[in-house]
Amino acid sequence: MHREGNTVEQVFGGTVIKKGNHTPLGFNFRTENGQLVDLTGSIVQVKVASDKGMLLEKEAIVLNAYTAQFVIEFKDITETGNIRIEFVVTYPGGTIEKFPSGDLQCIKIMPKHEEEYKVENIIFENIKENTDKKYIDFTDQVNVIITDPENSNTEVIKAKAEEDKNTFATLKSPLDAEQKKRNDLPNLGSSSDLRDLVSPMLDRGINVKDCGAVGDWNEDTRTGTDDSVAFQKAIDKAYMLNTFVYIPSSQGYKISNSLITRSGTTFIGENYYNGIIESRKNKTRIVTYATPVFRINPADENSKPRLVLKNIAFTDKTGSGAVLVEYKLESSYVEDNFFYNYLCVLNNGAGRLTYIQRNSFLNVRKYAMKGDFIDSYILNNYINNAPSIQGTVGIYCTNLSMSKVSGNFIDFSEVGIRVETGKASSIIDNIIDYCFRGIYLNAVRGYIISLNKFNHITKAYATHNSRVPTDEMTTNNWIGICLNKSITGCVISENVATDTDLLISIESEGYKNLRINGNLNAEAFDNTIKLNRKAATWFSGDGENLEIEDLSFRKVNTLPNPILTGSRIVSFDNQVCYINGYTVRNVNGTWRDTKGKLFGFDGVNMLPNFNDVGWNINSNTINGNISNDGKEITFTTTGVYQDAYYAINCIENEKYLFITDTTINNKQGNRHLMEVWYYNDSNTKLGQSTLYPDKTERVFTTPTGCVKFHIRLRGDLPSNTYTFKRCVLVKHNEYLAIPYG
């Protein structure tokens, strides 16, 4: 079958290969619509011909679903000129298709110190019949020349001489000897065979200068060599030999075209590079005039594209800003590099398992890095955004999950670290300077945000260092940590700010299960945390279990709105407290509500810890155990209603509040009974009350004639284990009964 418009494209092997290298050449096939042809289960035949006739027919190796590979060995190439390639694909169902239908692949043998083969496109012709006779005539002439011992041509005489000054009788003899040497070489049909042969050299990688790179580019005068082709050649060779690309130090390598990398491509510079100020001496410098600089080969884009960049200084000279790497990274390392003037250095896509560490990103025009970072580490980088450009972000995570961002120094970004969604990650010990928003979080859960330092996070620096601010940056507060929507199960602690408008903002909607404590705005204590949340009916559990300390309300009546369930909020100076819907103030050591009435419990807890000698534990219980902090007791009963109790002296008709963390049932379903027994001055029991521990709190009043009562913690069944947790007993405040907070 012949389908008009189908094409062939080379995917590896390079455009130039040296004679005798036995370099594998890889090709993809595309339909007339440009779609890749699936070769699964197919047989691919290769036909190679020159002007002298058919040189080679062999079966190619189908590497994967889209790529076929074959090797041209030394014995297959005998002359210079054009060598044309045609492919015949037999599909699993028996259909046969020829590729390409028009312009065909060709190998041209080019003399250049030693012969090289260059892949080009030319028109394939039916040449076999027309060239066979020419070939026979030519070989006859050659045989006469090389077998004549009397030939006096100076070039022939010179060619017959051996290196040790011995001379062959005819020119044919040294040619036969050389051919025998080559025939004795191992068959290097696979890259693994070739790598075994040259493995001592591969420890040094593929040197770009061995592939033709010069490294003499002067970016100021814009003079020197374009090394794009040499770098692509080094990439292809390194991939074939499973080694790395080695880049010696230089004045500068110019790259003007996108380089096509493969999964596993590794670039290693000669000298260790890591520093904020770029030095042009003794560094591996690459000056780029293309975007993106690195593009993944289509054959690898659906696999796990691994890339390593190390010890290299990159500078973008496109003018408008370029992307350095524009594909997802998996199991990749980007470390100890310098990047200058890029629009985005790493446009990571849906990447994972990547380490980005100890790099310097200077004058970043949009993002130092952007994309999904899953199971990844972003550590100890310096990121400096261009202050004259708006909308910049240092680290932009479209998804940050099971990852760590730590030890980075970020300045002059509009947003230092931005996360759109993610889970189970930490943002720890970063320094963020001159940023409108230091850390911006949206739709995250299970995060730890801790030990970060914020400086110059204030609108007073909106135009600092010739910055071009947005209107918001000149009028609104700058914020260290901005919690946007849907924030769940996060710990935000021990973050510190200096010269900062506001350290933490909780001013949107959708918050629950947060613990925020130990944070400090050094110069503005009343601007540590701002809470002005909105109701979110769409968010399940909105406003539940917010534990917030270091919050300073400027006014007592600045109530969080709406009510927060199960939440406890305390001010920085411990003067204003919010507990389950009540805002109270510490007035000379007494807690009062906004109307000035006494609030909560008036006095200390009358029940000591369980390790106090005043607790009486039934001697018939066994396996007794008290927790280290004394707030929990466990024992096993040997009979019914065995207990531990504590005696309290009292007066009659006095009201008390009992609070406990114990629930009525434990895991075995056994009831935990908590009771109060009343006694007169003759130690006669006057009665008892059950404290309903499943409600966690209980109010009771001592009866007339009562001078003493027991708080009894009881197990109602034998041979069961009971655990009683923290208990609080205070004199009840008659003015206001509150839930336990």
C-alpha positions in Angstrom: 0.0 0.0 0.0 1.3 3.5 -0.9 -0.3 6.3 1.1 0.3 9.8 -0.2 1.8 12.3 2.2 3.2 10.0 4.9 6.6 11.1 6.2 9.7 10.0 8.2 11.4 12.0 10.9 14.7 11.2 12.6 14.5 11.1 16.5 18.1 10.2 17.4 21.5 9.5 16.0 22.3 13.1 15.1 22.6 14.8 11.8 26.3 13.9 11.5 27.9 10.7 12.5 31.6 9.7 12.0 32.6 6.8 9.8 33.0 3.6 11.7 31.0 4.7 14.7 28.2 2.2 13.9 25.8 4.8 15.3 22.2 3.6 15.6 19.7 5.8 13.8 16.2 6.1 15.1 13.1 7.2 13.1 9.4 7.8 13.7 6.8 7.5 11.0 3.8 9.8 10.6 0.6 9.5 8.6 -0.5 12.1 6.0 -2.3 13.8 9.0 0.9 14.1 11.0 0.0 11.4 13.5 2.6 9.0 14.8 2.3 5.5 13.4 2.0 2.8 16.0 4.6 0.1 15.2 3.5 -2.4 17.9 3.8 -5.9 16.4 5.0 -4.6 13.0 8.1 -5.6 10.9 10.2 -2.7 9.5 12.5 -3.3 6.6 15.2 -0.8 5.6 16.4 -0.4 2.1 19.6 1.7 1.5 20.9 2.4 -2.0 23.5 4.6 -3.7 24.2 5.6 -7.3 25.9 2.2 -7.7 22.9 0.2 -6.7 21.3 -1.3 -3.6 23.8 -1.4 -0.7 21.8 -2.8 2.1 18.5 -4.5 3.0 17.9 -5.3 6.6 15.3 -5.5 9.3 15.2 -2.6 11.7 14.7 -3.0 15.4 11.3 -1.7 16.8 12.4 0.0 20.0 9.0 1.1 21.2 5.5 1.8 19.8 6.7 4.6 17.6 10.4 4.2 17.0 12.5 2.0 14.7 16.3 1.8 14.8 19.0 0.4 12.5 22.7 0.6 12.3 24.9 1.2 9.2 28.1 -0.7 9.7 31.5 0.2 8.2 31.4 -2.5 5.6 28.1 -1.1 4.3 29.7 2.2 3.3 32.4 2.1 0.5 32.2 5.5 -1.3 31.2 9.1 -1.0 27.9 10.5 -2.4 24.2 10.2 -1.6 22.8 7.1 0.1 19.0 7.0 0.1 16.8 5.3 2.7 13.4 3.8 2.3 11.3 1.9 4.9 8.7 -0.8 4.3 6.4 -1.5 7.3 4.4 -4.7 7.5 1.6 -4.3 10.0 0.3 -7.1 12.2 -2.7 -7.6 10.0 -0.4 -8.1 6.9 -0.9 -4.6 5.4 2.3 -3.2 3.9 3.1 0.5 3.7 6.2 2.3 2.3 7.7 5.4 4.0 8.1 8.1 3.0 5.9 8.8 0.1 7.7 11.9 -1.2 10.9 13.4 0.2 13.1 10.6 1.5 15.8 10.3 4.0 19.4 10.2 2.7 22.8 9.8 4.2 25.5 11.8 2.5 29.2 10.9 3.0 31.1 14.1 3.4 34.9 14.3 3.6 36.1 16.3 6.6 39.4 15.1 8.0 37.6 11.8 8.2 34.4 10.9 6.4 31.1 11.8 8.1 27.5 10.9 7.3 24.9 13.7 7.3 21.2 13.0 7.2 19.3 15.1 4.6 16.1 15.0 2.6 16.3 14.3 -1.2 14.1 12.8 -3.9 14.3 9.0 -4.0 14.6 7.6 -7.5 14.6 4.2 -9.0 18.4 4.0 -9.5 19.3 0.3 -9.3 19.1 -0.6 -13.0 20.8 2.6 -14.2 23.7 2.3 -11.8 24.6 -1.4 -11.8 26.6 -1.1 -15.0 28.4 2.1 -13.9 29.4 0.3 -10.7 30.8 -2.7 -12.6 32.9 -0.4 -14.8 34.2 1.5 -11.9 35.2 -1.6 -9.9 37.1 -3.0 -12.9 39.1 0.3 -13.1 39.8 0.2 -9.4 41.0 -3.4 -9.5 43.4 -2.6 -12.3 44.9 0.2 -10.2 45.2 -1.6 -6.9 46.5 -4.9 -8.3 49.2 -3.5 -10.6 52.6 -3.8 -8.9 54.2 -1.5 -11.5 51.8 1.4 -11.0 54.0 4.5 -10.7 51.4 7.0 -9.5 52.9 8.9 -6.5 49.7 8.7 -4.5 49.5 4.9 -5.1 53.2 4.4 -4.1 52.6 6.5 -0.9 49.5 4.5 0.0 51.3 1.1 -0.3 53.8 2.1 2.4 53.1 0.9 6.0 53.7 3.0 9.1 56.8 1.0 9.9 58.2 2.0 6.4 57.6 -1.5 4.9 56.0 -1.4 1.5 53.3 -3.7 0.1 53.6 -5.1 -3.4 50.3 -3.7 -4.5 47.7 -1.3 -3.2 45.2 -4.1 -2.7 47.3 -5.7 0.0 47.1 -2.9 2.6 43.4 -2.4 1.8 42.7 -6.1 2.4 44.7 -5.9 5.7 42.7 -2.9 6.9 39.4 -4.6 5.9 40.4 -7.6 8.0 41.0 -5.5 11.0 37.6 -3.9 10.7 35.9 -7.3 10.2 37.5 -8.5 13.4 35.9 -5.7 15.4 32.9 -6.8 17.5 29.4 -6.2 16.1 28.3 -2.9 17.7 24.7 -3.2 16.7 23.4 -2.2 20.1 24.3 0.8 22.3 25.2 -1.5 25.2 27.8 -3.3 23.0 29.3 0.0 22.1 29.2 1.3 25.6 31.1 -1.8 26.8 33.8 -1.1 24.2 34.3 2.5 25.1 33.4 2.4 28.8 36.7 3.8 30.0 36.0 7.0 28.1 32.4 7.3 29.2 33.3 8.1 32.8 34.2 11.5 31.5 31.0 11.8 29.5 30.5 13.2 26.0 32.5 16.5 25.8 30.6 19.1 23.8 33.9 20.3 22.4 34.6 16.9 21.0 31.3 17.3 19.1 32.4 20.6 17.6 31.4 23.2 20.3 33.8 26.1 20.6 32.5 28.2 23.5 33.8 31.5 22.2 30.6 33.5 22.2 30.8 37.1 23.4 27.3 38.3 24.4 28.4 41.9 24.5 29.7 42.1 21.0 27.4 39.2 19.8 30.3 37.6 18.1 31.5 34.0 18.2 30.4 30.5 17.3 26.8 29.1 17.4 27.2 25.8 19.3 23.6 24.6 18.9 24.4 21.8 16.5 27.4 20.6 18.6 25.2 20.4 21.7 22.5 18.5 20.0 25.1 16.1 18.7 26.5 15.6 22.2 23.0 15.0 23.6 22.3 12.3 21.0 25.6 10.6 21.6 25.2 10.7 25.4 21.7 9.1 25.1 23.0 6.3 22.8 25.9 5.5 25.2 23.9 6.0 28.4 26.3 8.7 29.7 26.2 12.4 30.4 27.0 15.6 28.5 30.1 17.2 29.8 30.5 21.0 29.4 33.9 22.5 30.0 34.3 26.1 31.3 34.3 28.7 28.6 33.7 32.3 27.6 30.2 31.3 26.5 28.4 28.7 24.4 25.7 30.2 22.2 22.5 28.2 21.8 20.1 29.6 19.2 17.8 26.6 18.7 15.8 24.5 21.1 17.7 21.4 22.1 15.8 18.1 22.0 16.6 16.1 25.1 15.8 12.5 26.0 14.7 11.0 29.3 17.9 10.8 31.3 19.8 13.6 29.6 22.4 14.9 32.0 24.4 18.1 31.7 27.4 18.5 34.0 29.5 21.7 34.0 33.2 21.6 34.7 33.3 23.8 37.8 31.1 23.9 40.8 28.9 27.0 40.5 26.7 28.5 43.2 26.6 32.2 44.0 24.4 35.2 43.9 26.8 37.3 41.9 27.7 35.8 38.6 31.4 35.6 37.6 32.4 35.1 34.0 35.7 33.5 34.8 36.2 29.8 35.0 32.5 29.0 34.7 30.5 26.8 32.4 28.4 29.5 30.7 25.6 29.0 28.2 24.0 32.0 26.5 20.6 31.2 25.0 18.7 32.8 22.2 15.8 30.3 22.0 12.7 29.4 23.8 12.2 26.9 25.2 15.9 26.0 25.5 15.2 22.4 26.3 12.3 20.4 24.8 11.7 16.7 25.4 11.7 14.3 22.5 8.1 13.3 21.6 9.1 9.6 22.1 9.7 10.3 25.8 7.0 12.8 26.6 4.6 10.2 28.0 7.3 8.3 29.9 9.2 9.7 32.9 11.4 12.5 31.5 14.4 12.7 33.7 16.8 15.7 33.4 19.9 16.6 35.3 21.4 20.2 35.3 24.5 20.8 37.4 27.2 23.4 37.7 26.1 25.5 34.7 25.5 29.3 34.4 22.6 30.1 32.0 21.9 33.5 30.6 18.8 34.4 28.5 19.4 36.9 25.6 16.1 36.6 23.8 15.0 40.0 25.0 11.4 39.2 25.9 12.4 36.4 28.2 12.6 32.6 27.5 11.6 29.4 29.2 14.6 27.2 29.9 12.9 23.8 30.5 9.3 23.3 29.2 8.3 19.8 30.2 7.4 17.8 33.3 10.4 16.6 35.3 10.5 13.2 37.1 13.3 11.9 39.2 15.3 14.9 38.1 18.0 17.0 39.8 18.6 20.7 39.2 21.4 21.8 41.5 24.3 24.3 41.8 23.3 26.3 38.7 22.9 30.0 37.9 20.0 31.3 35.9 19.7 34.9 34.7 16.9 36.9 33.0 14.5 34.0 32.2 10.8 34.4 31.9 10.5 31.0 33.6 13.4 28.6 34.3 11.4 25.4 35.0 8.0 25.1 33.5 7.5 21.8 35.2 4.0 20.7 34.2 2.9 17.6 36.1 6.3 16.8 37.6 7.3 14.6 40.6 10.3 13.2 42.5 12.5 16.2 41.7 15.2 17.9 43.7 15.8 21.6 43.0 18.5 22.8 45.3 21.4 25.3 45.7 20.5 27.3 42.6 20.6 31.0 42.0 17.7 32.5 40.0 18.4 36.2 39.2 16.2 38.8 37.5 13.4 36.3 37.0 10.8 37.9 34.7 7.8 35.7 35.8 8.4 32.5 37.7 11.6 30.8 38.8 9.6 27.6 38.6 6.0 26.7 38.0 4.1 23.4 37.9 3.1 20.4 40.0 5.7 19.4 42.6 4.8 16.0 44.0 7.2 14.0 46.2 9.7 16.8 45.6 12.2 19.0 47.4 12.9 22.7 46.7 15.8 23.6 49.0 18.3 26.4 49.6 17.7 28.4 46.4 18.2 32.1 46.0 15.4 33.6 43.9 15.4 37.3 42.8 12.6 38.5 40.6 12.9 41.6 38.4 11.4 44.4 40.4 10.3 46.3 37.3 7.9 43.5 36.2 4.4 42.9 37.8 2.8 39.6 38.5 6.0 37.7 39.4 6.1 34.6 41.6 9.2 33.0 43.0 7.9 29.5 43.5 4.5 28.8 41.8 3.1 25.4 42.8 0.0 24.5 40.9 0.1 21.4 43.2 2.4 20.9 46.1 1.9 17.5 47.7 4.1 15.3 49.9 6.9 17.8 49.3 9.2 20.2 51.2 10.0 23.8 50.5 12.8 24.9 52.8 15.8 27.2 53.2 15.0 29.4 50.2 15.7 33.1 50.1 13.2 34.9 47.9 13.1 38.7 47.2 11.2 41.2 45.0 8.5 38.7 43.9 4.9 39.9 44.0 4.3 36.5 45.7 7.2 34.6 47.2 5.6 31.1 47.4 2.2 30.5 45.9 0.3 27.2 46.2 -3.0 26.6 44.4 -3.7 23.2 45.9 -1.9 20.3 47.7 -1.6 18.2 50.8 0.9 16.8 53.3 3.7 19.2 52.7 5.9 21.6 54.6 7.1 25.2 54.0 9.8 25.7 56.6 12.6 28.1 57.3 12.4 30.3 54.2 13.4 33.9 54.2 11.1 36.2 52.2 11.9 39.8 51.6 10.2 42.7 49.7 7.2 40.6 48.6 3.6 41.8 48.5 2.5 38.3 49.6 5.1 36.2 51.2 3.3 32.8 51.3 -0.1 32.4 49.6 -2.1 29.2 50.2 -5.3 28.0 48.6 -7.1 24.7 49.0 -4.4 22.9 51.0 -4.7 20.4 53.8 -2.2 18.8 56.2 0.5 21.5 55.8 3.1 22.7 58.2 4.1 26.4 57.8 6.8 27.1 60.4 10.0 29.0 61.2 9.7 31.3 58.1 11.1 34.8 58.3 9.5 37.8 56.6 11.2 41.2 56.2 10.2 44.4 54.3 6.7 43.1 53.8 5.1 46.5 53.8 3.7 49.0 51.3 6.3 51.5 52.5 8.6 49.6 50.1 6.2 49.5 47.2 8.6 51.6 45.0 11.9 50.5 46.5 14.7 49.6 44.1 12.8 51.1 41.2 10.0 48.7 41.6 6.9 49.2 39.5 4.0 48.3 41.9 0.3 47.5 41.2 -2.4 49.7 42.7 -3.0 47.1 45.4 0.6 47.1 46.4 0.5 50.8 47.2 -2.8 50.9 49.1 -3.4 47.5 50.7 -1.5 45.8 53.6 1.3 43.5 52.6 1.0 40.1 54.2 3.5 37.5 55.3 1.2 34.4 55.2 -2.1 34.7 53.3 -4.6 31.9 53.9 -7.1 32.1 51.1 -9.9 29.5 50.7 -10.3 25.9 51.9 -7.5 25.5 54.5 -7.8 22.3 56.5 -5.7 20.6 59.1 -2.7 22.9 59.0 -0.2 24.0 61.7 1.2 27.5 61.4 3.7 28.2 64.1 6.8 30.2 65.1 6.9 32.4 62.0 8.5 35.8 62.6 8.2 39.1 60.8 10.0 42.5 60.8 9.0 45.6 59.0 5.8 43.9 58.0 2.2 45.2 57.7 0.5 42.0 58.7 2.0 38.6 59.5 -1.0 36.3 59.0 -4.3 37.0 57.3 -7.4 34.8 57.7 -9.9 36.9 55.8 -11.6 34.6 53.3 -13.7 31.4 53.8 -13.5 27.7 54.4 -11.3 27.1 57.5 -11.3 24.2 59.9 -9.0 22.2 62.2 -6.2 24.9 62.3 -3.6 25.4 64.9 -1.9 28.8 64.8 0.5 29.7 67.6 3.8 31.1 68.5 3.9 33.6 65.6 5.3 37.1 66.1 5.3 40.4 64.3 8.3 42.0 66.0 7.5 45.7 65.5 3.7 45.6 65.4 2.3 43.3 68.1 -1.3 44.2 67.2 -0.7 43.2 63.5 0.4 39.6 64.0 -2.9 37.9 62.9 -6.0 39.3 61.4 -9.2 37.2 61.6 -12.1 38.4 59.5 -13.4 35.2 58.0 -16.6 34.8 56.0 -19.3 32.1 56.1 -18.8 29.3 53.7 -21.9 27.1 53.3 -20.1 25.1 50.6 -17.4 24.1 53.0 -18.1 21.1 55.2 -17.2 21.9 58.9 -16.5 25.6 58.2 -15.2 27.3 61.3 -14.7 24.2 63.4 -11.7 23.7 65.7 -9.7 26.8 65.1 -7.0 27.1 67.8 -5.4 30.5 67.3 -3.0 32.2 69.7 -1.1 35.5 69.3 -4.2 37.2 68.0 -4.7 40.8 69.0 -8.1 42.3 68.6 -7.8 46.1 68.4 -11.3 46.3 70.1 -13.0 43.9 72.4 -16.1 43.9 70.3 -14.2 42.9 67.1 -15.9 39.5 67.1 -15.0 36.8 64.6 -18.1 36.5 62.4 -19.8 34.1 62.0 -19.5 32.0 65.2 -16.7 29.4 65.3 -17.6 26.0 66.6 -15.2 24.2 68.9 -12.6 27.0 68.6 -10.3 28.8 71.0 -8.6 32.1 70.2 -6.3 34.0 72.5 -4.7 37.4 72.0 -0.9 38.1 71.9 -0.9 39.7 75.3 -3.4 37.3 76.8 -5.8 40.2 77.4 -8.6 39.2 74.9 -9.9 35.7 74.6 -12.5 34.1 72.3 -14.0 30.8 73.5 -16.8 29.1 71.6 -18.7 32.2 70.6 -17.9 34.4 73.7 -15.4 37.2 73.6 -14.0 38.1 77.1 -11.3 40.3 78.5 -8.9 39.9 81.4 -9.6 42.8 83.8 -7.1 42.9 86.7 -6.8 39.1 86.7 -10.6 38.4 86.3 -12.2 37.3 83.1 -15.3 39.3 82.2 -17.5 39.4 79.1 -18.2 42.4 76.9 -20.9 43.6 79.4 -18.4 43.5 82.3 -20.0 40.4 83.9 -17.8 37.7 85.5 -17.2 34.9 83.0 -16.4 31.2 83.3 -15.0 29.7 86.5 -13.9 31.9 89.3 -11.0 30.2 91.0 -8.6 27.3 90.5 -9.3 23.6 89.7 -10.1 21.9 93.0 -9.2 18.5 91.7 -5.5 17.8 91.7 -3.8 15.5 89.2 -4.4 11.7 89.7 -0.9 11.3 91.2 -1.8 13.4 94.2 -2.0 11.5 97.5 -5.5 12.9 98.1 -6.9 10.5 95.5 -8.2 7.2 97.0 -8.1 4.2 94.6 -10.0 1.1 95.5 -7.4 -1.5 96.7 -9.3 -4.3 94.9 -8.6 -2.8 91.4 -5.6 -4.1 89.5 -3.2 -2.9 86.7 -3.5 0.7 87.9 -1.6 3.2 85.9 -1.3 7.0 86.0 0.0 9.0 83.0 3.3 10.9 83.3 1.5 14.3 83.5 -1.0 12.9 86.1 -4.0 13.9 84.0 -5.1 10.3 83.1 -5.7 7.2 85.3 -6.4 3.6 84.1 -7.4 0.6 86.3 -9.0 -2.8 85.9 -11.9 -3.8 88.2 -12.2 -7.1 90.0 -15.8 -6.5 91.1 -18.7 -4.1 90.4 -18.6 -0.4 91.1 -15.0 -0.1 92.1 -13.7 3.4 91.9 -11.2 6.2 92.7 -12.5 9.2 94.6 -11.4 12.6 95.9 -12.9 14.4 99.0 -13.8 18.1 98.9 -14.8 20.2 102.0 -17.8 22.6 101.2 -20.7 24.5 102.5 -24.4 23.8 101.9 -26.3 25.1 98.9 -23.1 26.0 96.9 -23.0 25.6 93.1 -20.1 23.8 91.3 -19.2 23.0 87.7 -17.6 19.7 86.9 -15.9 19.3 83.5 -14.1 16.2 82.1 -12.5 14.9 78.9 -13.9 11.4 79.7 -16.8 10.0 77.7 -19.3 7.6 79.1 -18.2 4.6 77.1 -14.7 3.3 76.3 -13.8 1.1 73.3 -15.2 -2.0 75.0 -18.6 -0.2 75.5 -18.2 -0.2 79.3 -19.8 2.7 81.2 -17.6 5.1 83.0 -19.7 6.4 85.9 -18.9 9.7 87.5 -20.8 10.6 90.6 -20.8 13.1 93.5 -21.7 11.8 97.0 -22.7 14.3 99.7 -21.9 13.9 103.5 -22.9 15.8 106.6 -20.6 16.6 109.6 -21.3 13.0 111.0 -20.0 11.6 107.8 -23.4 10.3 106.9 -24.2 10.1 103.2 -26.9 12.6 102.3 -27.3 11.5 98.7 -25.6 11.4 95.4 -25.8 12.8 91.8 -24.6 11.4 88.5 -22.4 13.7 86.5 -23.4 12.6 83.0 -19.9 12.5 81.5 -21.2 12.0 78.0 -22.2 15.7 78.1 -18.6 16.5 79.2 -19.8 19.0 81.9 -22.3 19.0 84.8 -23.5 21.6 87.3 -24.5 20.5 90.8 -25.5 22.2 94.1 -24.6 20.8 97.5 -27.7 19.9 99.6 -28.6 21.5 103.0 -26.4 20.2 105.8 -23.6 19.1 103.4 -20.1 19.8 104.6 -18.2 17.4 102.3 -18.6 15.6 99.0 -16.7 13.0 97.0 -16.0 13.1 93.3 -16.1 9.4 92.4 -14.9 7.8 89.1 -16.4 4.4 88.9 -16.4 1.2 86.8 -19.7 -0.5 86.8 -18.7 -4.0 85.6 -16.1 -6.4 86.9 -13.0 -7.5 84.9 -13.0 -4.5 82.7 -10.5 -1.7 82.1 -11.5 1.9 82.6 -9.6 5.1 81.7 -10.6 8.5 83.2 -9.2 11.6 81.6 -8.6 15.2 82.9 -11.2 16.4 85.3 -11.9 20.0 86.4 -14.0 21.2 89.4 -14.6 24.9 90.0 -17.1 27.0 91.8 -19.8 27.9 89.3 -20.2 31.4 88.0 -23.8 32.3 88.6 -23.8 35.0 85.9 -22.8 33.0 82.9 -22.7 29.3 82.2 -20.3 28.4 79.3 -19.6 25.3 77.3 -16.2 23.7 78.0 -13.7 25.3 75.6 
